[in-house]
Amino acid sequence: MDAAIAVERQRRFFLTGATRSHGFRLDQLRRLEDALLAHEPSLLAALHADLRKPAYEAYSSEIALVLGEIRHAVRHLRSWMKPSRRRAPWLAWPSRGSTRPEPRGVSLIIGPWNYPVQLMLSPLVGALAAGNCAVLKPSEFAAHTAAAIAQLVGGAFPEGYVTVINGERDVAEALLRERFDAIFFTGSTHVGRSVMAAAARHLTPVTLELGGKSPCLVCEDAPIDVAARRVVWGKYMNAGQTCVAPDFVFVDRRIRDAFLASLQRAIRDFYGDNPQKSPDYGRIINRRHFDRLVAYLPAGRIEHGGQHDASDLYLAPTVLSGAADDAPVMQEEIFGPILPVAVFDRLDDALALLRDRPTPLALYLFTRDRATQEHVLDATRSGGVCINDTLTHMIGQELPFGGFGDSGLGAYHGRASFDAFTHHRSVLRRSLAIDPRLRYPPPSISLANMKRAMRFLLGA
């Protein structure tokens, strides 16, 4: 499909004003919900074909999260769309001020391959709720899921309103040359910079959901077995191919051996002695990423796992220790089932190392001590923080999810998704009944009196 033709068709549809009403938006959200439920079997099959995702994991981490976003938006859409009263300036008295949530227009949503349903359709919920048209570009690496999404969207919406354009990298580049009113991108920091540069040509606002090395701190007072189970769950879901997976762990030296032993027990409990035979463990997306991950293995001592099979794109849940801080596995986002574990003697030493790194998408901390929790919050920066758990900070609709610095720009989920595709337009309505001459030339008061008046009227 020609990108320019697709965008022009959507712009014509948007300019009809059809997307602006509450009733229209509500109907489209319900259409998306119905389509998602109807296509659930084909989506689960596609996710298994692309990533060997177990049905339980695929439903809970992909389809269920999108359904939650839709139903939350349906419940709250009317209140989100209402104008919000604002105080008008005294100088304009008598008048009223407000902000009106208005759709940005034609939106481009570029999705990734690791959660190709959730991270494609969750932003679409925000775009539809906000009254936008949308062009979707799924990742070509998850080709089965991209085709399933195209079938779902094509059966639910007219092409002039929501359309899917599949293809390789050149298709994404062609789309980015077009003028959109909003761009939502999920992917790597490197590609995110290219997306932002392309958007800058048209001064298009962007939401960038990127990644980074999300650290996990485990303090001496943490319950070791609970912390290990929650780290293993967050790390090895989707074979570690999760943007907010714990990328590496700093653990207090006093509990290092016990924590490593607990990690190994949790991995065996979850996936058995041979995870390659487990129905609950996924695979690496393609050979290029598989080879990149295997190259990390010699960087440290393999405490657990390390087995790999290129013919099956299988890499076992792996725990590394002793990797040098300047090793690639400690500097680059892993995005796979390898968990380096390092130690600290003083928590502040670990925090100092984190401050020298790019801002991560998530930060994890395990400790019972409230003062330690507040100290870590004050001493670090990250897109989000999850204390005494992993991943769960991103699954609720009331907590905006997004990055900061190298890990992204903007946020979504719930109301934040609506806002990501909305322009909050300021409106002042002034009465014509009264028109004092104070502000008009020639001046009727001295400069000194004008300054006093401005101090009262504007706070100047």
C-alpha positions in Angstrom: 0.0 0.0 0.0 1.3 3.4 -0.9 2.0 5.4 2.3 1.1 8.8 0.9 -2.2 7.5 -0.4 -3.0 5.9 2.9 -2.3 9.0 4.9 -4.2 11.3 2.5 -7.2 9.0 2.7 -7.2 9.0 6.5 -6.8 12.8 6.6 -9.8 13.2 4.4 -11.8 11.0 6.7 -10.6 12.8 9.8 -11.6 16.2 8.4 -15.2 15.1 8.0 -15.4 15.4 11.8 -16.8 11.8 12.1 -14.4 10.8 14.8 -15.1 13.6 17.2 -18.3 12.5 18.9 -18.4 10.4 22.1 -20.8 7.9 20.4 -18.5 7.3 17.5 -15.5 6.7 19.7 -17.3 4.4 22.0 -18.6 2.3 19.1 -15.0 2.0 17.7 -13.6 0.8 21.1 -16.3 -1.8 21.3 -15.6 -2.9 17.7 -12.0 -3.4 18.7 -13.0 -5.4 21.7 -15.3 -7.6 19.7 -12.6 -8.1 17.0 -10.0 -9.0 19.7 -12.2 -11.6 21.2 -13.2 -13.0 17.8 -9.6 -13.3 16.7 -8.2 -14.6 20.0 -7.4 -18.1 18.6 -5.6 -16.8 15.5 -3.6 -14.3 17.6 -2.6 -17.0 20.1 -1.5 -19.2 17.2 0.5 -16.4 15.6 2.3 -15.6 18.9 3.2 -19.2 19.3 4.5 -19.3 15.7 6.6 -16.2 16.1 7.9 -16.5 19.7 6.7 -19.9 20.9 4.6 -18.1 23.4 2.6 -20.4 25.6 -1.1 -19.7 25.4 -1.4 -18.8 29.1 1.5 -16.3 28.9 0.3 -14.9 25.5 -3.2 -14.3 26.8 -2.2 -12.8 30.1 0.6 -10.6 28.8 -0.9 -9.5 25.5 -4.6 -10.0 24.9 -5.8 -9.5 28.5 -3.9 -6.2 28.9 -5.4 -4.8 25.7 -8.9 -5.8 26.8 -8.3 -4.1 30.1 -7.2 -0.9 28.3 -10.4 -1.0 26.1 -12.8 -1.6 29.0 -11.1 1.1 31.1 -11.4 3.6 28.2 -15.1 2.7 27.7 -15.8 3.4 31.3 -14.0 6.7 31.5 -14.3 8.1 28.0 -17.0 10.6 28.7 -15.2 12.2 31.6 -11.9 12.3 29.6 -13.6 14.2 26.8 -15.2 16.9 29.0 -13.7 20.4 28.9 -11.9 21.3 32.0 -12.5 24.7 33.7 -9.5 27.0 34.2 -9.2 30.3 36.0 -9.3 33.2 33.5 -7.0 36.2 33.9 -8.4 39.2 35.8 -7.4 41.4 32.9 -10.0 39.7 30.8 -12.8 40.0 33.3 -15.6 39.0 32.9 -14.6 35.8 31.2 -14.3 32.0 31.5 -11.3 29.8 30.8 -11.2 26.1 29.8 -9.2 23.4 28.1 -10.9 21.3 25.4 -9.5 17.8 24.7 -9.3 17.5 20.9 -8.0 14.7 18.7 -4.6 15.3 17.1 -5.6 13.9 13.8 -3.9 11.1 11.8 -1.6 9.0 14.0 1.1 6.6 13.1 1.7 3.7 15.5 4.9 1.6 15.0 5.0 -1.6 17.0 7.7 -4.0 18.1 8.1 -7.7 17.8 8.4 -8.8 21.4 4.8 -8.2 22.5 3.4 -7.6 19.0 -0.3 -7.6 20.0 -0.2 -5.7 23.3 2.3 -3.0 22.2 0.5 -2.5 18.9 -3.1 -2.4 20.0 -2.8 -0.8 23.5 -1.6 2.5 21.8 -4.5 2.1 19.3 -6.9 2.2 22.2 -5.6 5.6 23.2 -5.8 6.8 19.6 -9.4 5.7 19.1 -10.5 7.0 22.4 -9.0 10.4 21.6 -10.8 10.5 18.2 -7.8 9.9 15.9 -7.4 8.0 12.7 -4.5 5.6 12.8 -2.0 3.9 10.5 -0.4 0.8 12.1 3.0 -0.6 11.2 3.6 -3.9 13.0 7.1 -5.4 13.2 8.1 -7.5 10.2 10.1 -9.8 12.6 6.8 -11.1 14.1 5.4 -11.8 10.7 2.6 -14.2 11.7 1.3 -11.8 14.3 1.5 -8.9 11.9 -0.6 -10.8 9.4 -3.1 -11.7 12.1 -3.4 -8.0 13.3 -3.9 -6.9 9.7 -6.8 -9.4 9.4 -8.3 -8.3 12.7 -8.1 -4.5 11.9 -9.2 -5.0 8.3 -12.4 -6.8 9.4 -13.3 -4.2 12.1 -12.6 -0.8 10.6 -12.7 0.9 7.2 -9.2 1.6 5.7 -9.8 5.3 5.7 -10.1 5.2 9.5 -7.7 2.5 10.8 -5.4 0.6 8.5 -2.4 -1.8 8.8 0.6 -1.4 6.5 2.9 -4.4 6.7 6.4 -4.6 5.2 10.1 -4.4 5.8 12.1 -1.5 7.1 11.7 0.5 3.9 7.9 0.6 4.5 8.5 2.2 7.9 10.9 4.7 6.4 8.3 5.6 3.7 5.7 6.2 6.4 8.0 8.4 8.4 8.5 10.6 5.4 4.8 11.4 5.5 3.2 14.2 7.7 1.4 12.7 10.7 -0.2 14.6 13.6 1.1 12.2 16.2 3.6 9.3 16.1 3.8 6.5 18.7 6.9 4.3 18.5 7.9 1.3 20.6 11.3 -0.2 20.1 15.0 0.4 20.6 16.6 3.6 21.6 18.7 3.7 18.4 15.7 3.5 16.2 13.8 5.8 18.5 16.3 8.5 17.7 15.7 8.0 14.0 11.9 8.2 14.5 12.3 11.5 16.4 14.5 12.9 13.7 12.0 12.0 11.0 9.1 13.5 13.1 11.1 16.7 13.5 10.9 17.4 9.8 7.1 18.0 10.2 7.3 19.1 13.9 5.1 16.1 14.7 4.7 15.2 18.4 6.1 11.8 19.4 5.7 9.3 22.1 8.7 7.0 22.3 8.6 3.8 24.4 12.2 2.6 24.3 14.3 0.4 26.6 17.6 0.3 28.4 19.2 -1.8 31.1 16.7 -1.9 33.9 18.6 -2.6 37.1 17.4 -4.7 40.1 18.7 -4.0 43.6 18.3 -6.7 46.2 19.1 -5.6 49.8 20.2 -7.7 52.7 16.9 -7.5 54.5 14.8 -8.7 51.5 13.1 -12.1 51.7 15.5 -14.1 49.5 13.2 -16.7 48.1 10.4 -14.3 47.3 12.8 -11.8 45.7 14.3 -14.6 43.6 10.9 -15.9 42.4 9.8 -12.5 41.4 13.0 -11.7 39.6 12.9 -15.0 37.7 9.3 -14.5 36.7 10.0 -11.0 35.4 13.3 -11.9 33.7 12.4 -15.1 31.8 8.9 -14.3 30.7 8.9 -14.3 26.9 12.4 -15.7 27.1 13.7 -12.4 28.5 12.5 -10.4 25.5 10.7 -7.8 27.6 11.6 -4.1 27.6 11.1 -3.8 31.4 12.7 -7.2 32.3 15.3 -6.9 35.0 18.4 -6.6 32.9 21.0 -7.2 35.7 20.9 -7.6 39.5 23.0 -5.9 42.2 22.7 -8.0 45.3 24.2 -7.4 48.8 27.3 -9.5 49.1 26.1 -10.9 52.4 23.2 -12.7 50.7 24.8 -13.3 47.3 25.3 -17.1 47.6 21.8 -17.7 49.0 20.2 -15.5 46.4 22.0 -17.3 43.5 20.8 -20.6 45.0 17.2 -19.3 45.2 17.4 -18.1 41.6 18.4 -21.6 40.4 15.6 -23.2 42.5 13.0 -20.8 41.1 14.1 -21.5 37.5 13.8 -25.3 38.0 10.4 -24.8 39.7 9.1 -22.8 36.8 10.6 -24.5 33.8 11.9 -27.9 35.0 15.4 -29.4 34.7 15.3 -29.0 30.9 13.4 -25.8 29.9 13.7 -26.6 26.3 11.0 -29.2 26.9 8.9 -26.9 29.0 5.6 -25.8 27.4 5.9 -22.6 29.4 9.2 -21.3 28.0 9.5 -19.3 24.8 12.1 -18.9 22.1 14.3 -16.1 20.6 12.7 -14.2 17.8 15.3 -14.9 15.1 18.9 -16.1 14.4 20.4 -12.6 14.5 19.2 -12.0 18.1 20.1 -15.6 19.1 23.7 -15.2 17.9 24.0 -11.8 19.7 22.8 -13.3 23.0 25.1 -16.4 22.8 28.1 -14.1 22.3 27.4 -12.7 25.8 27.8 -16.1 27.6 31.6 -16.1 27.9 31.5 -12.7 29.8 31.2 -14.4 33.2 30.8 -17.6 35.1 27.6 -19.5 34.2 25.9 -20.2 37.5 22.9 -21.8 35.8 21.7 -22.5 32.3 23.8 -21.5 29.3 22.6 -24.3 27.1 21.5 -23.2 23.6 20.3 -24.7 20.3 20.4 -22.6 17.2 18.1 -24.9 15.2 15.4 -24.3 17.8 16.3 -20.7 18.6 16.5 -21.9 22.2 18.6 -20.3 24.9 18.1 -21.6 28.4 17.3 -19.3 31.4 20.9 -18.3 32.3 22.4 -16.7 35.4 25.9 -15.2 35.0 28.2 -14.0 37.8 31.6 -12.2 37.8 31.1 -10.2 34.5 33.3 -7.1 34.4 31.4 -3.8 34.6 32.7 -2.8 31.2 31.8 -6.1 29.5 29.1 -5.7 26.8 26.7 -7.9 28.8 26.9 -5.2 31.5 26.7 -2.2 29.2 24.2 -3.2 26.4 20.5 -4.0 26.8 20.4 -7.8 26.8 16.8 -8.4 25.8 17.1 -12.1 26.3 17.2 -14.8 29.0 20.6 -13.9 30.5 20.7 -12.4 34.0 24.1 -11.0 35.2 24.4 -10.9 39.0 26.9 -8.5 40.6 27.4 -7.6 44.3 27.7 -4.5 46.3 29.1 -4.0 49.8 27.4 -0.6 50.3 24.1 0.3 48.6 25.4 3.8 47.8 28.2 2.2 45.8 25.7 0.5 43.6 23.6 3.7 43.3 26.8 5.6 42.2 27.3 3.1 39.4 23.7 3.4 38.3 24.0 7.2 38.2 26.7 6.9 35.5 24.4 4.9 33.2 21.7 6.0 30.8 18.3 6.4 32.4 16.5 3.0 32.3 12.9 2.3 31.6 12.4 0.6 34.9 14.2 0.2 38.3 13.5 -2.7 40.7 14.3 -2.7 44.4 13.8 -5.4 47.0 13.9 -4.3 50.6 11.5 -4.1 53.6 13.0 -0.8 54.8 11.0 2.2 54.0 13.9 4.6 54.5 16.0 2.6 52.0 13.1 2.7 49.5 12.9 6.5 49.8 16.7 6.8 49.6 16.8 4.8 46.3 13.9 6.8 44.9 15.8 10.1 45.7 19.2 8.9 44.4 18.1 7.4 41.0 16.3 8.2 37.8 14.2 5.9 35.7 11.0 5.8 33.7 9.2 3.8 36.4 10.0 2.1 39.7 8.6 -1.2 41.1 9.5 -2.0 44.7 9.4 -5.6 45.9 8.2 -7.0 42.6 9.0 -6.9 38.8 6.9 -5.9 35.8 3.6 -5.3 37.7 4.0 -1.5 37.7 3.1 -1.5 34.0 -0.1 -3.5 33.9 -2.5 -1.1 35.7 -4.4 1.6 33.9 -4.0 4.2 36.7 -0.2 4.3 36.6 1.2 6.0 33.4 3.9 3.9 31.8 6.8 5.5 30.0 10.5 6.2 29.8 12.7 9.1 30.6 15.8 10.3 28.7 17.4 7.4 26.8 14.4 5.1 27.7 11.7 7.2 26.1 9.5 10.2 25.9 5.9 10.5 27.0 3.7 7.9 28.6 0.6 5.9 28.1 -1.9 3.4 29.7 -5.4 4.5 30.8 -5.9 8.3 30.8 -2.3 8.8 29.7 -3.0 6.9 26.5 -5.9 9.3 25.7 -3.6 12.3 26.5 -0.8 10.9 24.2 -3.1 11.4 21.2 -4.9 14.5 22.4 -4.3 18.3 22.1 -5.6 20.1 25.1 -6.7 23.3 23.5 -7.0 26.4 25.7 -10.2 28.5 25.2 -11.1 31.9 26.8 -14.6 33.2 26.4 -15.0 36.9 27.3 -18.1 38.9 27.7 -18.9 41.8 25.4 -21.0 43.6 28.0 -18.1 45.4 29.7 -15.1 47.0 28.0 -13.0 49.1 30.4 -10.5 51.4 28.7 -7.7 50.8 31.1 -5.6 48.7 28.7 -6.1 50.8 25.6 -3.8 53.7 24.5 -3.3 56.5 25.3 -2.5 55.5 28.9 -5.0 56.8 31.5 -2.9 56.1 34.6 0.8 56.6 35.4 3.4 53.9 34.9 3.8 53.5 38.7 0.0 52.9 39.0 0.1 50.6 36.0 2.8 48.4 37.7 0.6 48.2 40.9 -2.4 47.2 38.8 -0.4 44.6 36.9 0.8 43.1 40.2 -2.8 42.8 41.3 -4.2 41.6 38.0 -1.4 39.3 36.8 0.9 38.7 39.8 3.6 40.5 37.8 
